[in-house]
Amino acid sequence: MIKGIKVKLDVIEGMDYYWKATSEKEKVGESFINDIASMPEMSYTYDDEFTSESVRRALSAVSNRERFTSENKKEGRFWNYNMWVMEDLDYTDMMIKPVKVLNLSALIEKLNGEENKGDYEYLEVIFVPGHLDECYIVDNKLIINFFMVKPDLYDDDKVFFGEAPLVDFIEGKLKELLTK
């Protein structure tokens, strides 16, 4: 039986500082970038092609205003997404605000009506700056690529993931998580 759903934004909060500081031409230290790259939540995006070194290289290049040469499509997309969110920090704030106040407690009752093969009591929804994949499911965790969050430009109360409202997307993926 599901007792709670925790939304984790640690990486996004760190990246919010990084994006703002970098866009204001402040120097973001390598130690901060390394801290971001080594956060446990970021490791869910890592594989043979995309590693903590990929994150460090891309963020360092952005921060130092250096040319970035990606070794693969995942690194290139990660670098590109980071450049994109810094172009319009007001839009980035529109992406961050709804996830900061995301309350998924209404989903608990719905999810308790589903099969729970992992016999999970607590679920985690983790937002990370990703690359190509929209999300990952690992054990009781749903890891969401923050760059794919789409706020409605005309209604602050609406936010989408792809074509679906964000909460509906999360509900569908949490149901999938429970049946794995």
N, C-alpha and C positions, 0 to 999 in steps of 0.2 A: 504494500500500500504506500502510495506517494504521500509524504508528509510535508514536503516543501520543495520549492524551486528557487535556486539562487542565481541571480544575474551577476556576472563578474565582468567588470570593466577596467581592471587594473592596467592592462596594456593600452587601452584606448585613452585612459586618463594621462598616462605617460606620453603617448603619442600626441595628444592635444597640446601639451606643453611644447613638445618638439616642433610640431607644425607652426605654432604661433611664434616661438622663439626664432626658428629658422626663417620664417617669412619676414620677421622684423630685423633680419640680418644679424641676430645675436649668434655667437658661437656656441654650439651645443657640443659639449665635451665628448670625447671618445668613450669615457667611462660610462656616461649616461646612455650612449648608443649601445654599448656592450651590455649594460643592465637590461635594456629593452630586449635585445636579441637573446639574452639568456633567461628571460622570464619563462617559467614552466608552461604558461598558456601559449606562448609562441611556438613551443616545440611541437604542437599538434599540426602545424603547417609544414614541418620539416620532413624532408625525404632525401633521396640521393641527389636530387637536382637543386633543392632549395634548403639551405642550412642557416644556422645562426651567422655564419660568415657571409652568406648572401645578404642577410638583413643588415649586418654591420657595414658591408661595402656600399650597399645602396643608400642607406641613411647617411653615411659619412660623405658620399659623393654629393647628395642633396645639400647637406649642411655646409660643406666646403665649396659649393658651387663648382664642382668639378664634373668633367665629362664622365658618364657612366657607361661602361661596356658590359652588357649582361652576357653571362655564359649560357643562358637558356631563356626560354619564354617566360618561365615563372619569375626569374629575377627581373627581367625587363618589365613585366606587368606590375610587380611590386614597386619598382622605382617609379613607373609611370603613374600609378595610383597615388603615391606620395606627392609627386609633383602636382597632380591634378587637385588634390584636396587643399593644397597651399595656395592655389590660384584664387580661390574664393572662400575665405575663412568664414564668411557669414553662412554660406551653404553648408560648410563643414559643421558649424555650430548647429544648424538645423538637423543634421544627421545625428549629432551627439546628444542633443537635449532629449529626444524621445527615448533613447536607449537608457539614459540616466534615470528616467522616471518609470521605466518599464516595470509593471507589476503583473506577474504571471500567476498570482494566487488563484485567480478564477479558473485557471486551467487544471488545477489539482483535482477537482471533483470530476471533470471530464476524463482526465487521464486515469483516474482510479477505476473507471469503467472499462479500461482496456486491459488486455493481457500484459503482464509484466514479467517477461521471461528472466530478466536479471534480478528480479525481486528487489528492485531499488526503492529505497525510502526517500532519498533526496536526489534531485536532478540539478545539474548546473547548465546554464546557458552562458557561454563565454564569447565575448566579442573580441576579435583580433583583426589587425590589418593583414589581410591575406593576399593572395595572388590570383590564380585561375579558378580555384574551387570555391563554390558558394558556401559550403559548410562541410563539417566533418562530424562523425558520430564516433565517440570513443567511450566505451563503458557507459557511465551515467552522464556523460557530458555531450552537449551539443555546442560545437565550436562554429561560430558564424563569422563569415568574412564581412567585417564592418564596411568595407568599401562598396558593398552592394546594397546598403541601406539607402532607400530613396524617400526623402521627405516630400510631401505634397507642397508645392510652392504657394498654394492658395489657401491651404487649411492646415494650421499648426497641429491639429489633432490627428492628422492622417499621416501615416508613414508606411511605406511598402517595402517589400523584399521581392524583387522581380515584379510580377503583376499582382501578387497577393498582399493583403494587409500583413504587416510584420507579425502581429500576434497569431494570425491564421497560419502563416508559414511556420512559425515556431511550434504551434500546436501539432501540425502535421509531422514535422520532423521529430518531435518528442514522442509521438505515437510510434513512429518508425523505430526510434531508439529503444522503446520498450519491447518491441517484438523481435529484436535481434538477439 
